[in-house]
Amino acid sequence: MTADLAGRAALVTGGGRGIGAAIARRLARHGADVAVTYVRAPERAAGVVGEIEAAGGRGLAIAADAADPAAVVAAVDRAAAELGRLDILVNNAGIAPCGPLEEVSLAELDRALAIHVRAAFVAAQAAARHLGPGGRVITIGSSLAERVPYPGWTLYAMSKSALTGLTRGLARDLGPRGITANVVQPGSTDTEMNPADAPDAEFERGFTALGRYGRAEEIAAMVAHLAGPGGDYVTGAAIAVDGGFAA
């Protein structure tokens, strides 16, 4: 593992568990200092920080609810202040609302849009004040933004689809400053939110070309690639890491 992110600082929202934690650990292994946000389980976020520090970097855990825009902006500014700079923003915090269309409440609609769309926008807006040339905005979307083969996921798919438009707009707005913006679209990934041994996991596996769930580390590897020199000329892209779900 090369230290191609040495001297750089990252913020990973929702980095206390799952895909976010894997991303934070991977960026640290590439040499970055990494801050993570969390809502619950401070001990788990502290554990991720411990792993970041074990990799030789500085780590920071920040309590911040993605549904609260003021908290999101404060987290970005605090990460930049305490790490001394900000080079990489990873918009990862998310939820998984699902269920019959007719039963989706306005409160559920507002919460999904707040966490998936508004938080990503305000975090990118705040980060843009700190990012310099070579900066990165990497957002975690979903394969369901590309293909929805089963019912019950309209709200989730809609909210994740908005991130493609956000990313393309950011690429144009930030490109003249040498900053890239991309969205990574994971497929079914083995996490607490969607475990590979869940009752409907075999059903989900059947939609992939590779016939298996992804690992959080596989999503993290793509994020690290985009964050490093390999991502220098990649911007405005939606990149699937979904085992062929959208093939």
C-alpha positions in Angstrom: 0.0 0.0 0.0 1.6 3.3 -1.1 1.5 6.5 0.9 0.0 8.4 -2.0 -2.2 10.4 0.3 0.5 11.4 2.8 0.1 15.0 3.9 -3.5 15.1 2.9 -6.6 15.4 5.2 -10.0 13.8 4.7 -13.5 14.0 6.2 -15.7 10.9 5.9 -19.3 11.5 7.0 -20.9 8.5 8.6 -17.5 7.1 9.1 -18.1 5.2 12.3 -19.3 2.0 10.8 -19.9 0.1 7.6 -18.7 1.5 4.3 -17.7 4.8 5.9 -15.5 3.1 8.4 -13.8 1.0 5.7 -13.2 4.2 3.7 -11.7 6.0 6.7 -9.4 3.1 7.4 -8.3 2.8 3.7 -7.6 6.5 3.4 -5.5 6.3 6.5 -3.5 3.3 5.2 -2.7 5.5 2.2 -1.2 8.1 4.5 -4.1 10.5 5.0 -5.2 12.1 8.3 -8.9 11.3 8.6 -11.9 12.8 10.5 -15.2 10.9 10.7 -18.7 11.9 11.7 -21.1 9.8 13.6 -24.6 10.0 15.2 -24.7 7.0 17.5 -22.1 4.7 19.1 -19.3 7.0 19.9 -17.2 4.1 21.0 -17.3 2.7 17.5 -16.2 6.0 16.0 -13.4 6.1 18.6 -12.4 2.6 17.5 -12.1 3.8 13.9 -10.0 6.8 15.1 -7.8 4.3 16.9 -7.2 2.4 13.7 -6.5 5.6 11.8 -3.8 6.5 14.4 -2.4 3.0 14.3 -1.9 3.5 10.6 0.3 6.5 11.4 -2.2 9.3 10.7 -4.2 11.7 12.9 -7.8 10.8 13.5 -10.8 12.7 14.7 -14.4 11.7 15.6 -17.1 14.4 15.3 -20.6 13.9 16.5 -22.8 15.3 13.7 -26.3 14.3 12.5 -26.4 14.5 8.7 -30.1 15.6 9.0 -28.9 18.8 10.7 -27.3 21.1 8.1 -25.7 23.4 10.7 -24.0 20.3 12.3 -22.8 19.2 8.8 -21.2 22.5 8.1 -19.6 22.7 11.6 -18.2 19.2 11.1 -16.5 20.2 7.8 -15.0 23.4 9.4 -13.9 21.6 12.5 -12.2 18.8 10.5 -10.3 21.4 8.4 -9.3 23.4 11.6 -8.2 20.5 13.7 -6.4 18.6 10.9 -4.9 21.8 9.6 -6.4 21.5 6.1 -9.0 19.6 4.1 -8.3 17.9 0.8 -10.9 15.1 0.6 -14.6 15.1 1.4 -16.4 11.8 1.3 -20.2 12.2 1.6 -21.1 8.8 2.9 -23.7 9.2 5.6 -26.9 7.5 4.7 -30.0 5.6 5.6 -32.0 2.9 3.8 -35.8 3.8 3.8 -37.9 1.1 2.1 -41.4 0.0 2.0 -44.6 0.3 0.0 -45.0 3.6 -1.9 -48.4 4.2 -0.4 -47.0 4.1 3.1 -44.1 6.5 2.8 -44.8 9.5 5.1 -43.8 13.1 4.5 -41.5 12.8 7.5 -39.7 9.9 5.9 -39.5 11.7 2.6 -38.1 14.8 4.3 -35.5 12.8 6.3 -34.2 10.9 3.3 -33.8 14.0 1.3 -32.2 15.8 4.2 -29.6 13.1 4.8 -28.9 12.0 1.3 -29.2 15.2 -0.7 -29.2 18.3 1.5 -26.3 17.1 3.7 -24.2 16.2 0.6 -24.8 19.6 -0.9 -24.1 21.7 2.2 -21.0 19.5 3.0 -19.6 20.1 -0.5 -20.5 23.8 -0.3 -18.6 24.1 3.1 -15.7 22.0 1.9 -15.3 24.1 -1.2 -14.1 26.9 1.1 -11.2 24.8 2.2 -10.3 22.6 -0.8 -7.4 23.6 -2.9 -6.1 22.3 -6.3 -6.1 18.5 -6.2 -9.1 18.5 -3.8 -11.7 15.8 -4.0 -15.4 15.5 -3.4 -16.4 11.8 -3.5 -20.0 10.9 -2.8 -21.4 7.5 -2.0 -24.5 6.8 -4.1 -26.2 3.5 -4.9 -26.6 1.1 -7.7 -30.4 1.7 -7.2 -29.8 5.1 -8.7 -29.1 3.3 -12.0 -31.5 0.4 -11.8 -34.5 -0.5 -9.6 -35.5 -4.1 -10.3 -37.8 -4.6 -7.3 -40.5 -2.6 -5.5 -40.3 -0.7 -2.3 -37.3 1.5 -3.0 -38.7 4.5 -4.8 -37.7 7.0 -2.0 -34.2 5.6 -1.6 -33.6 5.4 -5.4 -34.9 9.0 -5.9 -32.7 10.4 -3.2 -29.6 8.6 -4.3 -30.2 9.5 -8.0 -30.0 13.2 -7.0 -26.4 12.7 -6.1 -25.5 12.1 -9.8 -26.8 15.6 -10.7 -25.0 17.1 -7.7 -21.8 15.5 -8.7 -21.9 16.7 -12.3 -22.7 20.2 -11.2 -19.9 20.2 -8.7 -17.5 18.9 -11.4 -18.3 22.0 -13.5 -18.3 24.5 -10.5 -15.0 23.2 -9.0 -13.2 22.0 -12.1 -11.6 25.4 -12.8 -10.0 25.2 -9.4 -8.5 21.8 -10.0 -11.0 20.0 -7.7 -12.7 16.8 -8.9 -16.1 15.5 -7.9 -17.3 11.9 -8.5 -20.0 9.6 -7.2 -19.4 5.9 -6.4 -22.4 3.6 -6.8 -22.2 0.5 -4.5 -24.3 -2.5 -5.1 -25.4 -4.9 -2.3 -22.6 -4.6 0.2 -22.2 -6.7 3.3 -22.7 -4.3 6.2 -25.0 -4.1 9.3 -27.4 -2.1 7.2 -27.6 -4.9 4.5 -25.9 -8.1 5.8 -25.0 -10.8 3.4 -26.8 -13.4 5.6 -30.1 -11.5 5.7 -33.3 -13.4 4.8 -33.5 -11.8 1.4 -29.8 -11.7 0.6 -30.0 -14.6 -1.8 -32.6 -12.7 -3.8 -30.3 -9.7 -4.0 -27.3 -11.7 -5.0 -29.3 -13.0 -7.9 -29.3 -9.6 -9.5 -25.5 -9.3 -9.6 -23.4 -10.7 -12.4 -20.8 -12.0 -9.9 -23.4 -13.7 -7.8 -22.2 -12.3 -4.4 -22.4 -9.3 -2.1 -19.6 -6.8 -2.2 -17.3 -6.0 0.7 -17.0 -2.6 2.3 -13.3 -2.7 1.6 -14.0 -3.0 -2.2 -16.0 0.3 -2.1 -13.2 1.8 0.0 -10.6 0.8 -2.6 -12.4 2.7 -5.3 -12.7 5.8 -3.1 -9.0 5.6 -2.3 -8.2 5.4 -6.0 -10.3 8.4 -6.8 -8.8 10.3 -3.9 -5.3 9.6 -5.0 -3.3 10.3 -8.2 -5.4 7.8 -10.1 -8.3 10.2 -9.8 -6.5 13.3 -11.2 -8.4 13.2 -14.5 -11.7 11.7 -13.4 -14.5 14.1 -12.6 -18.3 14.2 -13.0 -18.4 10.4 -13.2 -20.7 7.9 -11.7 -18.7 4.8 -11.1 -20.4 1.5 -10.3 -18.9 -0.9 -7.8 -21.8 -3.3 -7.8 -20.7 -6.7 -9.0 -22.6 -6.1 -12.3 -25.9 -5.2 -10.8 -26.5 -2.5 -13.4 -25.0 -4.6 -16.3 
